[in-house]
Amino acid sequence: MSLHAAANRLIQSQLSFRLSCMRLLLCSLLACITLPAFAGPLRVVTSDLPPLSIEHANGQQGALVDIVTEVARRAGVPIQIQFVPWKRALFLVSTVPNTAIFPLTRNADREKNYRWITPLHYEKFVFVGEEGRAAVTDAAALRHRPIAILRGSVQLDKLKKLGYTRLIDTTTVQGGLRLVKLGMADAIFGDQDIISGTAHAYFPDMQISVSTPMTTAETWLGGSPEMDDATAARLQAAMKAVVKDGTYARLLKNYGLRATR
């Protein structure tokens, strides 16, 4: 073989190799384009909020954990539930794609920040104190008293607008109750079921007093804003089925809660 022919063969071999590499790269890019926007299970974040969600569970994980798990199973949507502080949960669902959150209170300020998938329960917002300490039945008398409230709660701004001037935001409901027990706060403000459930779980000897509800609101399963319509529709249809066949009421009853749908 002549030197010229050998050179031509080497050049052709290099060109063929480069073309193969380009085809492989193009196929990889096309695969990335045609893959679904999100891979893996739907990440669902919540906090330790007994009896709705219980982080350190001994068999029972919480009424809404059970409901969301059953809804996702029927919808064919794999999920991974993660417990984080509430403020971080709000941050994750607003910044990380393919993420959902519960129990999320819906209001006008939040309307555009989340994909509102389905309502789960009703919340009754109350003041809770310890018996024998400050009275919580007179809401007006608490306006200038130290009140604990969960960090990230939409009720924080509401209380400020109503003239409550000494609000202490806490990372957990448990932390807020501890402030009440230590006498550092006169009361904690939040959902009655959650505060009562947390008191029972962490401070079983604590005798609590509860005010009449100041306001009520639906609590939702919310998603990151870009959640696709198909996933949301499947979850919504599954929730309707869970309510219709009585599973919803049964799962709530397991935790001493009454069905609200």
N, C-alpha and C positions, 0 to 999 in steps of 0.2 A: 504493500500500500504506500502511495506517495505521501510525502509530507503534507502536500496541499489537501489531499483527501482526508487525511487524519485530522487536520485542523478543522475542516468542514464538519466532520463527524462530531468533534468536541463541541463546536459551536451549537450544532443542532441538539446535542444532548443537554447542554446548558439551557437552551431555549425551552426544550421540552420540560425540564425540571422547573423552570420559572413559571411556565404556563400551568403546570400541575399545582404549584403553590398558590397561584392566583385563583384557580378554580376552587381549591380548598378554602381559601379565605372568603371567597364570594359565597360559597355554600354556608359557611359559618355565619356570615352577616345576614343572609336570608333566613337562616334558622332563628336567629335572634329577633328578626323582624316579625316572623310568623308565630313565635311563641306567645302565650298569654302574657298580659301585662304583669301579672303577679304569679309567682310560683310558690308552692308550699301551702301549708294550712293558714287559715285566717287567724291572725293574732288577736286575741280578745283580752283586753286589760280591764282589771277591776281592782278593788281594794278590800281590805279586811273590814267588812261591814255586816256583822252578824245581825239577824239571821239570813240576810239576803245573799251574802257571800262570805265564806268562812275560810280564812287562809290556813290556819292550823286545825284542819278538820280531823275528827275521829269518826270517819264514816260519812257524816253528812257535810257536804261542801257548801250548802246554802241554797235557799229556795230559788233564787234567780240563776245561780250556777246550774242547778238541775234543769231549770226551764230552758235556758239558752243552749245547754248541751243537747237536750232532746230536740229542740227546734233545729239545731244545726244537723243533727243526725238524720232527721226526716228530710231536710232540704238537700242532703248529700254534700254538705259543705264541711270539709274537715277544719277543725279549729284547735287552737292551743291557748288555753286560759292561763294568764299570768297575773299574779298579785303584785302590785306596786303601790306606793303612796298615791293618793288621789290626784294631787297636783301633777305628778309625773304621768299618770294615766292620761290626763287631759292633754298634756304636751305630746305624748306619743301618738295619740289618735289624730292630732291635728298636723303632725309632721311626717309620720311614717305611713307610707301606702300599705294597703291590705291589712288595716287594723280596725278593730271595733272596740267599743267600751260600754259598760253598764255599771251601775244604774245612773243614767244621765238625765238630769232635769232639763226639759225643753223650755226655752223662752225666746223672746224676740232678738235679744243680743247674740244668742248662739245660733240662730236659725240658719245662717249661711256657712257656718263653720264645720258642720257635720252632715253626714248622710243619715237622715232619721229613718231607721229601718222599721222598728215596731215598738209600740208601748208595751211595757212589761208589768207595771204595778202603779199604785198611787202612793204618794208620800204625804204625810201630815207633819208639818213643821211646827215644833213646840219648843218651849223652854223646859229643861230638865235640871232639877237641883237635888240636893240631898236633904232628906227630911231632918228637921231640927235646925237647919241653917236658914239661909235667905229664902223668903217666900217667892215662888215663881208664878203664882196665880195672878199677880198684878204686873202685867207686862210694862205698863207705863213707869212703874217704880224702878224698873231694871235699866232704864235708858242710860243712866250714868254709872252703872255698876259694871264690874268686869264680867264679860260674857265670852265663853269659849265657843269657837266655831271651826268647822273643818276647812282647812286651806283649800281654796279652789271652788268652794260652794258658791252658787249663784245667790244664795241668801245673804252673803256678806254685804253686797252693795245695797240690797233691800233694807237691811237693818240700819246701815249708815244713813240712808235716805229718811228712815223713820226716826232718826235722832239718837241712835245708840252710838255712844262715843268711845266706849272702852272695850272694843272687840279684840279678842286674842285668837289669832288663827293658829291652829295646831295641825301637825302632820297627820295625825290619826284621831279618830273619835275616842279611842282609848286614852290618848294623851289629854284630850279635853276633859274627860271624866276624872282623870287623875287630878287635874287642876281644881275641879269642884271638890273632890274628896279632901284635898289638902287645904281647902279654904282660900285658894288663890283666884278662884272665879266663883261668882254666885250661882251661875248656871251654865249649861251648854245648850246651844241652839242647833236643831237639826231634825231629821226625820225621827218620828217617835219610835217606830219599829227598830231602826238601826241603833238608836241610843239605848233603848231598853235592852235590846239583844246584846249589845256590847257590855253594858253594865252587868248583865246576868253572866256573861262569859268570863269577864275579867275581874269583876268586883262583886261576887255573889252575896257578900254580906252587906252591900250598900243598899239602903232603903231610899228609893228615889221618889220625888214628887214631880208631877207633870202638869204643865199648863194646858189650857184648851188650845186647839190648833189655831195658829195665826194665819196660816195659808195652806192650801193643798196644791199638788201638782202631779202630773203624770211623770213617771220615770221611764226612760227608753233604753233600748239597745241602739246605740248610735255607731256610725262608721266614719272612716276617713272620707273626705268630700268626694274623692274620685272613685269610690266603689262603683263597680259596674252595675247596670240596671238588672242584668240577669241574676246576679248573686242576691241582690236586695229583694227581687221579686220571689225567688225561691224561699228565702228566709221568711218573708211576709206570709206566703201561702202556708208554710209549715206552721207558723205561729197560729194562724186561723184554725188549722186542723187540731193542734194541741189544745186550744180552747174548746173547740166544738166537741171533741170526744171526752172531755172531762179530765184529761191529764193535767192541764194547767191548775185546776182547782185542787186536784189530789196532791200535786207537788207542793203547793202552798200550804195545804193542810198539814203536811208532814212537819212543818215548822211552826204550826200554830197560827198561820196567817189565813186571812179570808180572801177568796177570789174577788177581783175587782173588774173582771172582764167577762 
